[in-house]
Amino acid sequence: MTRRNAMLVLAAAATLFGLTLGIRTATSLFISAINTQTGMGLVAISFAFGIAQLVWGLSQPLAGAIADRHGAGRVIAAGIVMVAAGIALTPIAGTAFGLVFTVGVLVAGGAGAAGLSVLLAAMARLLPVERRAMATGIVNAGGSLGQFTIIPLAQGLISWGGWMPALWWLATLMAASLPLAWVLKGKPAGAGHAHDEPMGVAVKRAFGDQNFLLLNSGFFTCGFHVAFISTHMPGVVDSCQLPPAVGAWSLAVIGLFNLVGSLGVASAMGRWRSRSLLSIVYAMRAVAVLAFLAAPKTEVTFVLFSAVLGLTWLSTVPPTAGLVAKFYGPRYMATLFGIVMLSHQIGGFLGAYLGGKAFTATGSYDWMWWADIALALFAAAVHLPIREARVRAAPVPA
């Protein structure tokens, strides 16, 4: 592949991740309107958003396995159509079951099919080892840019035309990205080769490796943290009696500063061990949340807190994905990183759902913040025993 074509593929992957992440995160801005319109209640809506986190995780190893066998193009195209359809149908989902189907199945499942496990695996196959870390950082930064631009856009659309037309505009924007799937088409290099390790053997080998299990444990915390904040930040702002725009801009600032965090961590991977970077990032999260709890809840506090969070938000992805690629190679990376993403999204389900349960039960999010601190400290510790030597592939029977 020429340098020009590689850059085109990289741009397409970054753009797609920006759209899926930005639109999925922006859906939290509609929770209050959905509740007012339907009377579902915060717990039922939080359950739907929690299911979305779980389905996003479940869909990634499945989508990754299909992409590892048949290429990414059709998988990504199906994902784009699902996200657009789910967003478009959400305004008419008048029941909890309907919201679970639109937001929890269509949007989340589609975002998984066009998600990180497929996109990063494509990057790993296309680029030499020394460029993979920065390529992962660029795709990740594309997600941050999407979050920074789409969330204020969604808030503006809500103010301009109401929440239902705003969702339909976002669905149109997602559908317009369908040609990007063609850019990312093509079968994986080496697929069907006589000496190829069977997928089942590769997955079994990974689950027998302590390093893989530790990565899954740490990424569970990342999912809990990201899903709780992305789902309930508008509710936290409201509980502090601040304007709704503060919630939208807080999420946007997280996306903006994640540009710096993702690219900074990707660059540092050439000088630092990935396990050390992951420990530092999770420890920073614990300190940031602790400082937020102690600070007065003003608009400035939310912006500063969001900026620090942004530096750590998805900066866990380049070293985590890099370790998966380093341990097991690029052949089944979409499948194996998809499994790690599933662990992330199990944490995400709990972060999104329990946030609503905690607030309904106590009138406060304090217990969730303390749980977030404890999990972040756990994740900082659990990455330290990881050994960064490459795991050799099992021999293929003759």
N, C-alpha and C positions, 0 to 999 in steps of 0.2 A: 504494500500500500504506500502511495506517495505521501509526502508530508502534507500536501494540500488536502488530500482525501482524509487523512488522519485528523487534521484540524476540523474538517467539516463534520466528521463523526463525533468528535469531542464536543463541538458546539451543539450538535443535535441532542446529545445525551444531557448536556448541562441545561439546555432549554427545557427538555422534557421533565427533568427532575425539578426545575424551577416551577413549572406549571403545576405538576402534581402536588408538590409540597406546599406551594403557595395557596392553591385552591383548597386543599384539604385543611390547612391551618385556618384559612379564612372562614370555613364553615362554623367555627366556634362563635363568630360574630352574630350568627343567626339564631343562637340558642334562645335568647330572650324573646325574640319575635315568634319563633315556633311555639314556645311555651304559651305566650299570650294568645296566639291564634288558635291553638288546639287545646290548651289546658291539660297537656300531658303530665306536667310536673317535672321538676328538675331530675328526680331519680330515674324516671323512665327515659328522659332524653339523654342523661349521662350513661345509661345502660346501652342505648343505641350507639353513642359515640365510643363507649368501651368495646362493644362488638366490632366497631370499625377498626379499632386498634388491633384486635385479635385477628380479624379477617385479613387485614393488611399483612400481618405476619404470616398467617397460614398460606396466603396466596403466593408468597415469594419463593419458598422452596419448590412449590408445584410449578410456578411459572419458570423458575430457574431450571428445573429438570427438563421441561419442554424446550426451552431455549438452548440448553446444552446439547440436546439431540437434534433439533431442527432449525436452530437459528433464532435470532431475536425479533426479526421484523414483524411476523404475524402475531407474535405474543404481545408486542408493544402496541400494534394497531388495535387488537382486541381490548387492551387495557384503556386506550384513549377513548374508544367508543363507550366502554362501561362507565368511565368517570363522567363523560359528558351526559350520558343518559341518566345517571344517578343524580347529578346536580339539577338537571332539568326537571326531574320528577319529584324532587324534594318538596316544592311548594304545595303539591297535591297529596302528600303523604300525611293524611289527617289523623293517623293512629300511631301508636308506639310500634306496632308490627310494620307499618308502612315505612316509618323512619328507619327501623332496623334494616329493611330491604334496600332503601335508597342510599342512605349514608353508610350503613354498616356492611352491606354486601356489594352493591354496584360501585360506589365511589371507592371504597377501600380495596375491594378486589381488583378493580381496574388500576388503581394506583400501585398495587403490588405487582401486577403484570408489567407495568411500565416503570417499575421501581428500581431501587438501588442494586439489588442482587443481579438483575439482568443487565443493567447499564454498566455497572462496574466490571462485571465479567467480560463484557464486550471490550472495554478499555484494556483490561489485563491481557486479552488475546492480541490486541492490535499493536500494543506498544512494548518496547524492550523493558526489561526489569528496572533499569535505572530511571525510567520516566513514569513508571506506574504510580508512584506516590503523588507526584505533582498532578498527574492526570486525574487521580481520585480526588485530590483537593479542589481541582477546577470544577469537576462535576458537582461536588459537594457545595462549592461556592455558588454554582448556578442555582441550586436549591435555595440558598440564602438570599440571592438576588430576587428570586421569584417570591419568596416570603416578604421581602422588603417592599416590593412593588405591588403585588396583588392584594395584600391585606388593606393598605390604604385605598386602593382602587375599589375594593369591595365595600369598604365603609363609605366611600364617596357615592357609589352606586345606590347604596341603601338610602343615603340622605337625599339623593336626587330623585329616585323613582320608586322607592320602597323595596322591601326585602325580597319579594317574589321576582320582580323584573331583574333585580341584582343577580339572583341565582341563575336566571335564564341567560343573562349576558356572560356570566362565568362559564356556563355550559357551552355557549357559542365559541368562546375563546379556546376552551379545551378541544372542541371538535376541529378548530382551525389548525391544530398542530398535527393532524393525521399524516400529512406528507413526511413528517420527520421519521415515521416508522420505516418508510422506504429507504431513507438514508442509512438506517441501522440494520438493514436486512442482510442476510447471508448466513450460511451454515458455519458452525464453529470449526476452526482449524483443527484437523486431526480427528474429527468425529468419524467413527466407523473404522478407524485404523486397526489393522490386525493386532497390533501390540497395545491397543488401548485398554486401560484398566476398566473393568465393568463399574458402572455407577454404584451399584449396591455394595461392592467391595470398598470403594472409596468412602462411602458414607459410614460403613461399619468401622473402617479403620479410623476415621475421624472421631467417632464416638468412643473408641477405645483409647484415645489420646487425652491425657490430662489437660494439655494446653487448650484443646478445643472446648472442653467442659468449663474451664476457667473463663475463657472468652465469652461463652454463653452466659455465665453467671454475672459477669460484669456488664454485659450489654442489656441484661434484664433491667438493671438499675437505670441505664440510659433511657430505656423505653418508659419506665415509670415516671421519671422526671420530665421528659419532653411532653408526654401525653397529658400529664396532670396540668402542666403550665399552659400548653397550647389550647387545651379544652376549657380550663377554668380561669385563665387570666382575666377575661372580661368579667367573670363573676367576682373575682378577688377585688378588682377595681370598683365594682358596684358596691360590694360590702364595705369598702372604705369611703363610700359616698363621693366618688369622683366621677367626672363625665365619662360616657362610653368611649369617646375618642381616645382617652388615655389608654384603654385596653387595646384598641387597634394599633396605636402608635407604639405601645410597649412590645407587641408581637412583631411589628415592623422593625423596630430597633434591634430586637434579637436577631432577626434575619440579616440586617446590615452588618452587625458586628461579627456575625458568624462568617462573613466573607473573610475577615481578618483572621479569625480563629482557625478556619479550615485550611486556608493557604499557609498560615504560619506553622501549624502542626505538620502539614504535608512537607514543607521545607525543612523542618527540624528533624524529620524522619531520616534524613541522610546523615545526621550527626548524633542523634539520640536513639536509644532502644525504644521500640514502640511500646513495650510494656511500661517503661518509665513515663513516657508521655501520657499514657492512659491514666496512670496513677495520679499524676499531677493534675490532669483535667478534672477528674472526679473529686479530688481534694479541694480544688478551686470552687466547685459547685457547692460543696458543703459549707465552705466559708462564706460564699456569697449569700446563700439562703439564711445562714445564721445572722449575718449583718443586716439583711432585709427585715428579719423578724424584730431586730432591736431598734431599727430606724423608724422615725415618724413616717406615716404613710401619706406622702405628698406626691404631686406629679413629678417633681425632680427625683424623688426616691425611686419611683417606678422606672423612670428613664435610665437612671444610673444602674439600677439592679438589672434591667434588661440588657444594658450594654455589657455588663460583666457576664451575664448568662450567655449572651451571644458568642462571646469568645470561647465558651465551652460547649455550646449547643450541639452541633453536629461535628465538632472537631474530633470526636471519638471515632468517626467513621473511617478516615484514611488509615490510622494505625490498626484498627480492627480488621478492615478489609485487607490491608497489607499483610497482616500476620496470617490470615487465611490463605492468601495467595502464596506467601513464603512457605508455609507448612506443606501445602498440598498441590501447588501449581495451578495454572489457569484452566485446566481441562474441565473440571467440575466446580469451578468457583461459584457460578450462579446458584448451583444447588446447595453447596456447603455454606456460602455466605447467606443464602436464603434461610437456612436453618438457624444461623446466628440471628438473623433478623426476626425470625419467629420468636426466639427467646426475648428479644427486644420488645416485641409487640404483646407478648404475654404480660410483661411489665407495664406496657402501655394500656392494656385493658384495665388492669388494676388501678393505674393512675387516673384514668378518665372516669371509671365507674365509682371508685371509692371516694373520689373528690366530691361527687354529688351526694353520695351517702353521708359523708362526714359533715358536709355543710347542712344537710337536711336534719341530721340528728343533733348537731351542736350549735348551728348558726354561725360557725366559724370554720376556716380552713387550717387552723393551727396544727391539728393532729397530722394533717397531710404534710405540712412543711417539716415537722419533726421526723416523720417517717422518711421523707426525702433526704434529710441530713444523714440519718442513720444508714440508709442504703448507699448514699454517695461515699461515706467513709468505708463501708464494706467493699464497694467496688474499687476504691483506691488501694485497699489491701490485697484484694484477690488477684490483681494482675501481677503483683511482684514475683510470685513463684513461676511465672511462665518462662519457659526456655525457648529461645528464638532460633534454635537449630532447625533446619528443614527436615520434615518427616519424609522418609523414602517411601515411594509407592510400592505396593505389594507386587510381587512378580505375577505376570499373567500366565495362566496355564497354556502350554503349547497345544 
